[in-house]
């Protein structure tokens, strides 16, 4: 089995699309394992509404102003 540091390094070298796919797969496996060990526990996974919920195109319009209000900028 590869060392965790080696796996992390490989993840960091992936392009954005492949990184996202790998992370989603890791969460899928983790959720499946958790269901096996605790069948009574309901698992809620982020991203479940992907493709169902639509965000407006101007959603990020005020990001800079909000960041400034929180002192991030």
C-alpha positions as CSV (number, residue, x, y, z in Angstrom):
1,X,0.0,0.0,0.0
2,X,1.4,3.4,-0.9
3,X,2.3,5.9,1.8
4,X,-0.2,8.7,2.5
5,X,2.4,11.3,1.6
6,X,2.9,9.7,-1.8
7,X,-0.9,9.6,-2.5
8,X,-1.2,13.3,-1.4
9,X,1.7,14.3,-3.8
10,X,0.0,12.5,-6.7
11,X,-3.3,14.2,-5.9
12,X,-1.6,17.6,-5.8
13,X,-0.1,16.9,-9.3
14,X,-3.5,16.2,-10.9
15,X,-5.3,18.8,-13.0
16,X,-8.4,20.4,-11.5
17,X,-10.9,18.1,-13.2
18,X,-9.1,14.9,-12.3
19,X,-8.5,16.2,-8.7
20,X,-12.2,16.8,-8.3
21,X,-13.0,13.3,-9.6
22,X,-10.5,11.7,-7.3
23,X,-11.8,13.6,-4.2
24,X,-15.4,12.7,-5.1
25,X,-14.4,9.0,-5.4
26,X,-12.6,9.1,-2.1
27,X,-15.8,10.5,-0.5
28,X,-17.9,7.9,-2.3
29,X,-15.7,5.1,-0.9
30,X,-15.6,6.6,2.6
31,X,-19.4,6.9,2.6
32,X,-19.8,3.3,1.4
33,X,-17.5,2.1,4.1
34,X,-19.3,4.1,6.8
35,X,-22.7,2.7,5.6
36,X,-21.2,-0.8,6.0
37,X,-20.1,-0.2,9.5
38,X,-23.1,1.7,10.7
39,X,-26.2,0.8,8.6
40,X,-28.6,2.8,10.8
41,X,-26.8,6.1,10.3
42,X,-28.1,8.3,7.5
43,X,-25.2,9.6,5.4
44,X,-25.6,13.1,3.9
45,X,-23.1,13.9,1.1
46,X,-22.4,17.4,-0.2
47,X,-22.8,17.8,-3.9
48,X,-25.9,15.5,-4.0
49,X,-28.0,18.2,-5.7
50,X,-25.4,18.8,-8.4
51,X,-27.1,19.5,-11.7
52,X,-30.5,19.9,-9.9
53,X,-29.9,23.2,-8.2
54,X,-29.0,26.1,-10.4
55,X,-27.1,29.1,-9.2
56,X,-27.6,32.5,-10.8
57,X,-24.8,33.7,-13.1
58,X,-24.3,36.8,-11.1
59,X,-23.9,34.9,-7.8
60,X,-20.3,36.1,-7.4
61,X,-21.1,39.7,-8.3
62,X,-20.5,41.0,-4.7
63,X,-17.6,38.8,-3.6
64,X,-15.2,41.7,-3.4
65,X,-17.5,43.8,-1.4
66,X,-18.3,41.0,1.0
67,X,-14.6,40.2,1.4
68,X,-13.9,43.8,2.2
69,X,-16.7,43.8,4.8
70,X,-15.0,40.8,6.5
71,X,-11.6,42.4,6.3
72,X,-10.3,39.7,3.9
73,X,-9.1,42.1,1.2
